Amino acid sequence: MVEIGISGGSTIRALILGFAAVLSLAPAAPAAAGRLIEPALRIADGGSQGPQVALTLDACSGLVDHRILDELIADGIPATVFVTGRWLKGNADAFRLMLAHPELFEIEDHGENHLPAVIGTERPYGLEPAGTAEAVAKEVLNGRADIARAGGGEVTWFRGATALYSPDAIELIASLGLRIAGFSLNGDLGASVGEKTALARMLTARDGDVIIAHINQPKRPAGAGVAEGIRQLKARGFRFVRLRDATVSGG
């Protein structure tokens, strides 16, 4: 079991030294531009019970989108929510509401400060990366510790900011005992699209998809489309499952 109670410090440094030792046994790979990876993830088909999808929602920073949260609670829709330490600090009431419905919400790690899990200088979507192995480990482990302190329990999945990773960061995250949560359908393109576009994207869902959308942008129109997409998928007979309750491929 990896210790999670230390912010930075000796535990993370010891983990990095161990990780570096493992990497030193493998042949060095040349650095390459544009080498970032966006892992895919799907779940098993629903079979005789009808189509099923896993709805995963990122809470990066900012607030909570009650259009989505309230819809999930009202209709009893399970979801996996990836929260950052930054988001937790400003949304204690919303997080308590999620914790009050453990049958619906699986809480997983989106990092401490929403830094892309990239070792090196590449800037996914223009965002400053973590940059070093130690910084990636700190982002992952402190995010996990923030969730534990807030009462969210153990986590098994990590999704980094932008969902893009350098290959060595992927290896590091695996060495920390977490699985990387990819996806197969992007429902809102980072909450950047309009309501109609988000709805249309949500309604392209197929049996076995892992959907990514955002639950931290209440002032953007995309959230209304995501909420309506959830309602319409349910009306079409789709079941929603959390990652912890599904058989996954990839990740």
N, C-alpha and C positions, 0 to 999 in steps of 0.2 A: 504494500500500500504506500502510495506517495504521500508525504506530509503536505498539508495544504495550509497550515496555520501561520506560516512565515511569509511576510511580504518582502520578496527579494531575499538576500542573505545567503547563509551557508547551505541551506537545503537546495535551493535552485542551483547554486554554483556546483554542488556535488553532483547533481543530476546532469548538468551540462558537461562536466568532466567525464562522467561515465558515457554520455552520448558521444562525445568526441573520441573516446577510446574505441567505441564500436565503429564509428565512421573511419577511423584510421586503419582498420583491417580491410576495408574495401578499396578497390582502385579509385583514384581520384578522377572525377568527371570534369571536363572543361566547362567553364561558365558559358552560358549562352543567353543572348537577349531573347525576350519573349518566351521564356521557359516556364512561366507560371501555369499552374494546373488548376482546372475547375472540376473537382471530382463529381461524378454522377452517382445518384442513389435512386433505387426503386425498391418497392416492397412487393411481396407476392400478390398475385391476382386474388380477387375475392372468391372465385370459384362459384359454388352453388348458392352462396349467400348474396351474390350480386357484386357489382364493382366496388372496390374500396380504394381510398387514397389516404396518404398521410399528409396532414396540413401542418407545416412548420412555419412559425412566425418569428421574425427577428425583432427584438427590442434593443435597438442600438444605443440611442440616447434620446433626449427629448421627453415626450410625455407618453400617454397611453391613448390609443384610439378606441374609444368606447363603442363606436359603431361596430367594430369587430368583436371586442371582448364581450359586450352585452349580448350580441347575437350568439356567440358560442355558449354562453351560460343559459340563455333563454331556450335554445334548441337542444341543449345537451350534446354539443359537438366537441369531441376530444381533439386536442391539439398539442403539439410539442413547441414550447416557447423557448427561444434562445435569448437569454438576457445578459447584458453587460453589467459590470460593477457600476459604471456611470449611470445607467438607467435605473438600477436599484436604488441608488442614493436619492433620486428625485421622485420616485413613484412607489413609496412604501404602501400607500393605501391600495393601489392597483395590484401590487404583488400579494398583499394579504388577501385580496379577493380571489386571486388565482389559487393561493394556498388553501382557501376555504372550500375549494372544489378539486380535491386530489383525484377524483374519478375522471376529471376532464383534462387537467393540465399537467403535462410533464415538463419540468424545468430543466434546461440544459445550458451549457456554457458558451457564451458569445464573446468571452474575453473580459479583461478588466477595463480597458480604455478604448475599445474598438479600433485597435491597430491591426492592419493586415498581417497575417502570419507569413511573412516573407523575410528570408534571410538574404540580405543583399540590398541593392539600391533601387530595384524596380518598384515603380509606384503604380499599383493597380488602381485604375480610374482616377489617377492623380493624387491618391492618398499617400501620405508618408508611411512607409512600412515600419514594422518593428525593427528590422534591420539586422539584428544579431540573434544567434541561438539563445543567448541568455535573455534577451528581451522577449523573444517568442515564448520561452518557458514561463517568464514572469507574467505575460499576458494571459496565458492559459491557466496557470496555477492560481494566480491571484483572482482571476475571474471565478474559478471554482470555489475558492475560499470565500469570496463575497457571497456566493449563493448559499453556502453552508451557514455562514453567519446570519443570513437573513431568514434561515429556516427552510431553505429549499431542498435540503438533503443532498444525497450523493448524486453525482452526474456521471454519465458514461459517454456522452457525445460532446464534441466541440465543433463549432462553426465560426471561422474567422471572419473578420470584416472583409467585405467584397466577395467572400467565398472563393478567393483565389489564393494559391499557396505556392511557395517554392518547393521543389522536390525534397530538399533537406529538411524543411519545416514539417512536411508531411511525416517524414521518418521520426523527427523529434516528438511530434504530438503523439504518434503511436507508442513511442518509448515511454511516454508519460501515462500510458494506460487508457487513453481516450480514443474513440473512433471519430473520424471526420464525417460530418453530416453534409453530404452533397444533396442534390435535388435533380428532378427530371423535368419540372415545369416551373418557370418563373412567372408568378401570377401578377406581379405589379412592377417589375423592373426597378426595384429599389424605391418603390412608392413614387416613381417619377412620371407615371402616365395618368391620363384622365380616367374618370369613372367608367366610361363606356369601354375603353381599351382594357382596363383591368378586368371588367366583367367578361369581356370576350375572351381574354386569355384564360381566366379561371374555367370557363366553360369548354375549353379544349381538353380538359382533364380526361385521362384514360385510366382504365383499371390498372392499379399498381403504381400510379404516379406518386412521387413525393413533391408536394407543392411548397414553394417558398414565397412568402409575402411578408409585409411589415405591419407591426402593431404599435408603432411609435410615432406615427405621423397623422395626428387627428385633424390637422388643418389642410391636408392635401386631399384632392378628390379621389385618389386611387383607393383609399380605404373604403369608401362607399361601394365601389365596384367589387372589392374583395368580399365585403359582407354580403352583398347581393349574390355574388357567385357561390358563396357557401350555402345560402338558402336555396338557390336553384339546383345545385348539385344534389343536395339532400332530397329535394322534390323529385329529381330524376332517379332516385334510388341508390345513390352513392352512400356508402358507409365511410366514416372517418375513423382512423385509428392512430394512436400515438406510436412513435418509433419504437418505444420499449415493448409494445404489444404486437409488433409486426415482425415477420420474417423479411429481412432486407437483403438486397444484392448490391455490392459495392459498399464503400465506406469502411 
